[in-house]
Amino acid sequence: MILYFSGTGNSRFVARRLGDYLNEELCLITQTDPSDVEFTGSDLIFVFPIYSWGIPPVVLDFISRLTDGFCRHVKAAGSRVIMVCTCGDDVAKAPEMFGKAVKERGLDLSGAWGVIMPNNYVLLPGFDVDSKRIEERKLEDSHERIKHISERIRQGIMEIDVVRGSYSGIKSKIIYPLFKRWGIFPSQWHWTSECVGCEKCFAVCPVGNIEMRGGHPFWHDNCVSCLACYHNCPVHAVAYGHSTQHKGQYVCPLHK
């Protein structure tokens, strides 16, 4: 079973390719009630993007709300719990963070892999999407990387194979908590005069946080900072304060 979360399509693409290789069922966690999910398949594989060198809060919340019965079933079946994350560059201590989250549910992390994918975070100064050349290179390299991960899982070779990057402790233990506390402000989202009322942002929000009012989007408080609304806007009319001015857009071209 593959439980995945994705905003702009990178993790969706990885999850679907892994599902094809490993013959595992896919479940999008933002469309799945953790109290109702039933374990199927051989392994329990989580696929998600890295958020500020940590685990997306929506993923941690989902894990915390899985039923005791589900977790006991996974453990009794002898199934492996596996993390596959997507990131623009590095993951720091994210595997340890994920391992702690599943440990609290009575499960043990068996293996963790990372897949380098194009950057999409644009909400802070100095952060922008990759150049087209780098984007294309990352996408091309991802095919072989996913195949490699699938083979390692199939062969039962469990390992932590990620790019940690420099200052990993500072990034995951200091910057990530700050991001969780101060990095997600739904009130900062707004539409600009370019908005044509196409409702694309409303349609792509994975948690239904956007409401259309008078032909324009309004953001409620349940934002998970996936940036799907921003990157999918066809006229670049979705903005986050002033942070996204002159920033690029990216949607994974491989996820459909």
N, C-alpha and C positions, 0 to 999 in steps of 0.2 A: 504494500500500500504506500502511495506517495501522497503526502499532505503538503500542499504548496501554497505560497503566497506570492503575488506578483502585482506590480503596478504598471510598469511600462513594457512588460513582456519578456524581459531577460530570463527571469526565473520560470516563467510559464514555458518558454522554449526548452529550457534545460529539463524541467519536469516531464514534459511530453516526450522528449528524446529518451530519457531514462526509462520512462514507462514503456516505450516501444522496445528498447533493448532488453529490459528485465521482465517484461510481461506483468507489470504491476498496475493496479487501478489507480487513477488520479482523483484526488479530492481537493478542491479549492477551499481553503479554510474559511475564507470570508463568506462562503456560501454553504458552510457546513456547521451544524450545531454540534459542539463537542460533547454534549450530553447524549446525542443520538448516534454518533459515528460508531460503526462496527468494523472491527479489524478484519481485513482480508489480505490474501497474498502471503508472501514469504517473509519480507522484511518491513519494518516501519521506517520509511525514508521521509525526512523533512527537507523541502527545498524552499529557499527564501533568499532575498537580498540582504546584504550587510547594511545596517544603518549606523553610521558614525562609529564604526569599529565595534558594533555590538549586534544583538539580535533585535529585530523589529518588535516593539512592544506588543503589537497585535499577535505575533507568533507566541511570545511568552504567555500572554493571556490565554490563548487557545490551549497551550500545554497545561496550564494550571487548572483549566476547566474540563479536561478529559476525565471521564468517570474512573473510579477505582476499578470497576469491572473491566473496562477497556484495558487499563494498564496491566491488570492481573492476567488478562488473556494474552497480551503480547509477551509477558514474561513466561507464562506457562507454556507457550508455544515454542519457546527458545528462539524467538525472532530477534534479529539484530536491530538496534536503533541507530540510524545513520543520518548524518547531517551533510547536505550538499548545499553550499551557499554560492551566490553570485556576488561579485564585487568588482569595482572599477580598478582597484590596485592591490589592497591588502586587507587582512581581516583581524590582525592583532590577536587578542585573547578571546575572540568570539567562540571558538570551540569549547573552551573551558566554561564560558557563560552558558552555552547551550547544554553542556554536560551537567552542570549544576541544576538547571531547570528540569531536566528529565530525571535526575537523581532524586529530586524532591517528590517525584511521582513514583518512585520505586523502580526506576529503569536505569540502565547503564548505557552510556554512549559507546558504541562499538567502533565507529569510524567517522571521519570527517574529511570532506574534500571541498576545494574551492575551484570555481570556474571564473576566470577573468572575463568580464563583459564590459561593454561601453559604459562610461560614466553617465549618470543622469541627474546627479544632485546639483541644484542651482540656487539654493536658498541662502547661502552665505557668501560673503565677498571672497573672491579667489577660487570659487567652485563653479565649474561650467561643464558642458558636455565636451566630449573629445572631438578633435578634428576629424574630418571625414576619413582621412588616411588611417588614423589610429582606430577609429570605429570599425572600419572594414577589416583591418588586421585582426582585431580582437574577435570579431564575429567568425572570421575564417578559422582562426586557431581553436575556437570553442568546439567545433565538430569533433576534432581528434581528442580533445580533452574529455568531452562527455563520453566518448567511446571508451577511452582508457579507464575512466571511473567505473563505467558499467562492467568492464572486464574484471577489474579488481573486486568489485562487489560479487560478481558471479563466481569468481574463484575463491571467495572467502578470505581475501587478503584485507584485513582491517588495519587502518592506519590513520594518522592525522597528516594529511597532505594539503597544506594551505600555504599561502604567502603571508607571513606574519607582518613583515614591514618593520621599520625602526620604531623605537619607543612604544612597543606594543602595550606595556603595562599602563603607561600614561594615557594612551588612546582609549583603551577599554575601561580602565578603572576611574579615570577622571573626566575625559572628554565625553564619553558615552553617557554617564549619569547627567552631565550638564545638558547634553542634547535632549535626554528624556524630560528634563525639567523645563528647559527653556527653548527647545528647538522646534516645538510643534504648537503653533498658535493659529488655530482656525480663523480667528478674527482678521488675520493679515491677508487672507485670500479675498480677491475682489475681481470684478470684470472691468475692462477698460472700454473706451468709446468704440473700439474696433469690433466689439461683440456683435454678432449677427443673430444670436438666439438660436443657433443650430441644435443645442441641447447635447452636443457630443460629450461635454464635461459631465453632465448629468448621467449619461449612459455608461460612461467608463468608470465612474467611481465604484471601487470594489465593496464599499461598505454603505452605499446609499446615503452619503453625507450631504449631497447637493440637492437643493430644491430649486425648481424654476419658478420665479416670481415675475410676472409682467414681461415674460420673454427673456429674462436674464437669470444667471445662477446666483444662488445664495448658499453660503456654506454654514452648516450647523457645527456642533462642537465635537463630533465623533471623527475628526480627521485623523488618518493614520500616516500622513506625510509620505504617501507613495508617489505623489506628483503626477498621477495619471491624468488629472484634469488639465494641468499645465501643459504637459508634453503632447497631449492629443488634440489640443485646440487648433483647428485648421487656420485660424487667423491670428494666432498668438495674442489672444485677448484676455487670457487668464494671467493674473499677476499676484505676487506675494509681496505685499508692501512695495518697497522700491528695489528689493533684492534681485528681482528677475529681469530688470530692465537690461536690454541689450544681451541677454543670455540666449543660448541656443535651445533647441528642442530635440528630443530623441524618443523614438518608439522602436522597439526591436522589430526589424523587418522579417525575422524568421519565426515569429511566434504564432502565426496564423495557420 
